[in-house]
Amino acid sequence: MHLVRRPTLPHPCGAGALARERPVGPRIPFWSRLVEHVHWSLTRNPAAVISRMGVAGEGARPTFTFTFRPMSTSVPPPTKYCYCRRLPHLQKADAALFVTFCTGAHLILPGPARDLVLEQGLREGGLRPLAGGGAPATPPPRIHLYAAVVMPDHVHLLFLALRDENGWPFAVVDILQCLKSATAHRINKLFHLSGPVWEEESFDHVLRSDESLQNKCEYIRQNPVKAGLVQKPEDYRWLWVAPELITE
């Protein structure tokens, strides 16, 4: 069993089409867009500061995290984060987030690879301990996971970022970077490969107050059915939904 590639086709849910879009017109250099974004942020909020810069891996674009907070000695936990890779992303504290990320180079994940991805997602939510007797203790969960599905070439997650001991929300950019990096390493090791497994960008959507968790969970449950992989959601092996959110 091995990883395979296939021609670019839009996914039934539209995620693949989004992930492979290219902007129309001349491309703006990354640093020019970053400077423009920082200028816009400081114009809208003079107290905004850059709080974190990280790199996802060798050769990857740097990730900047902007925390909107007052410049004072006693800083309350923020209510919003904004971080930027190719696209700006917004994280709102104590709000559920719907996230999609896709495989790179049109890779199709076989069953064992999807097992690893779902297992890692459950670990992030504190729902599954690390395997092996000599494994380190499972760290405290950083997310409350509502639902997850691992499709052959993309992943949907619905979760709430929890807060650390100081009351600050865990940054979604760190959560996704850890999830994608860990699964890429394990998949490459399993299939004796090297190189990136996932596309750099993830696509996220903060649920509005009028949006229902049950509706989003049902969308995730029906994803394998709409893709023609199974007849019923419960027949799909790489799907997990919190029991209290299953409507049927």
N, C-alpha and C positions, 0 to 999 in steps of 0.2 A: 504494500500500500504506500502511496507517495502523494506528494502535493502536485497538483496539476494546474495548468493555466487554461483559460478559455477566452474567446473574444469578448470585447467590452459590450455588455448588454445592460440596459437599465433594469434594476431590480423591481420586482412587483411593488415593493413599498417605496421605491424612489430613492433609496439611500445610495445605491451605486451610481445613479445618474448624478446626484449631488457631488459625490466624492470625486467624480472624474470630470467635472465641469472645468472649463478653462475660460478666463475672462475674455470678453470681446474687446479688441483694440490693443494698443501698445501696453506691454507689461510695465508696471511701476516697480523700480527696485525695492527690495525688502526694507532697506534702511530708510529710504524716502518715505515709505508708508508708515514705518515706525515713528519717525520724527513727526509726521503729520498727525498720527494718532496721539502721541504725547502732547503735542501742541493743543489738540482738541480737548484732551482730558484736563490739562491745566487751565484752559480757557473756561471750561464748564465748572471746574472745581479747583481753585488755586491751592487747596490743601492736599491735593492728590500727590502721592509719592510712589516711586517705584520701590516695591518691597522685596522682590525676589527676581533673580535671573537664573535660569537653569537651561541645560542642554539635554535633550532626550537621548542622544547617543552620538557616536563619532560621525561627523559630517552633517549632523542635523542642525536646523536653524535654532538659534537661542529662543527661549521662551521667557517673556517678561510678564510679571504679575504686578498689576497696579492695585494698590489698596487705597480706597477712598476713606480718609480719616483725618480728623483735625490734628494739627501739629502741636501737640501739647505733651506734658509729662505724664498725664494720666489719660490713657487712650482706651476707650471702651471697645469691646469686640465689634468689628465692622458688620454692616448689614449687606454689603455688596463687594464683590471682587470683579475686576475686569482684567483678563489676561489675553495676550495677543500672540498668535503664531502667524499663519497666513491670514486668518480671520480673527476679528475681535470676539471674545467670549465673555459672557456675563454669568456670574454666580451670585445668587441671592441667598442669604442665610435663612435656614429653616424653611426652604422651599424645595419641593421635589424637582428633580432634573431628569429629563429624558435624553439619553445619549446614544448616538450611533457612531460606530467606527468600522472601517472596511479593510479588507486585506489589500496589500499592495501587489502590483504587477499581476492583477487578476488571478491570484492564487485561489484554489478551491481547497478548503480544509477537509480532510477525511475525518472519519469518526473519532479516532484516537486524539487528533488535534483539537476537535471540538470538546472532547471530554476534558482536556487540560484547561481550556478557556473557561468553561462553565465552572469547573472546580475552583479556579483562581478567583472568579467573581464571587463565589459563595464564601471563600476564605476572606475576601475583603469585607464582606458583610458579617463576619464572625459566625457563619453558619456551618463551616466545615473546618476541623483542625488540620494542621499540617500533617502529612503522612509520614510514617516511619517512627520507630521508637526513639532514635537518636535525634529527631528533628527538634529545633528550638521551639519554645512555647509560642503559641499563637498570640500575636500582638492584639491589643484591643481593637475592635472594628472601627473603621473610619467612616463607614456608610451604613445606613439602614436600607437594605435592599428590598424593593417591592417586587421586581420581576426582572428576568433576564432570559434572552434567547440567543443561541449561537447558531447562526445560519451558515451555509457553506462558504460565503464570502463576506459576511458582515455580522455585526453584533449589535443588539439593542439592549440597553440597560435602563431601568427606572429606579432611582434611588434618592435618598436624602443624605446630604453630607452632614456628619455629626460634628460636634465641637470637641476641642481638646481640653486639657485640664485648666487652661486659662480662659476658656470660654470662646476661643476663636474657632470659626468653622474650618475644618480641614479643606485645603485648597483642592478643587476638582482637578486642576492641571497636574498636581502631584499624584492624586489617586489614579488617574488614567495613565499617567506615565509609568507608574509602578505596575499596573495591571498589564499594559501592553508590553513593557520591557520583560516582565517575568514570563509571560506566555510566549513571547517570541523566542526567548532563550530556551524554554523547555521544548517548544516545537522544533526548533533547529537541532537541538540535542537528540530528540526522538528520531528525526529523519536524517540525521547526519548532514545537515545543511548549514549554511551561514548567510548572513545578510538580513535585511528588514523583512518582517512578515506583514506589518500593518502600515497603512498610509499614515503620514505625519498628522494630518488633521483629523479631528473628531467633530461631530456635529451635535450640538446640544441645544436644548429648549427648556427654559424654566417654565414650569406649569403655572399658569395664571390662577387666580382665586376661583374663577368660574370653570376651570377644567377639572375633570374628575379622574382620580387615581384609578378607579375601576375601569373607566373607558380606555385609558392608556394601557392598563394591564391586559384588557381584552384585545387591544390592537396587537400587543406583543404575542398573546396566546394564538391569535389567528394568523400570524405571520407565516408559519410553516404550512398552514392549510392553503393560504392564498398562493404560496409558491408552488403548490402541487406536490409537496414532499410527503404529506400524510392526509388522511381523511378527517381525523379529529386531533385537536391540540394535545390531548393527553397521550397520544401515540408517538409524539415527537420526543426523542430521548434527551435533547439538549435544550430543554425548556424548564424554567423554574418560576413559579409565581407564588407569592405569599398566600397561604390558604384562605385568609380572611378576605382576600380581594378577588377570589374566583367567584364569578356570578352564577355559574351553572352548577 
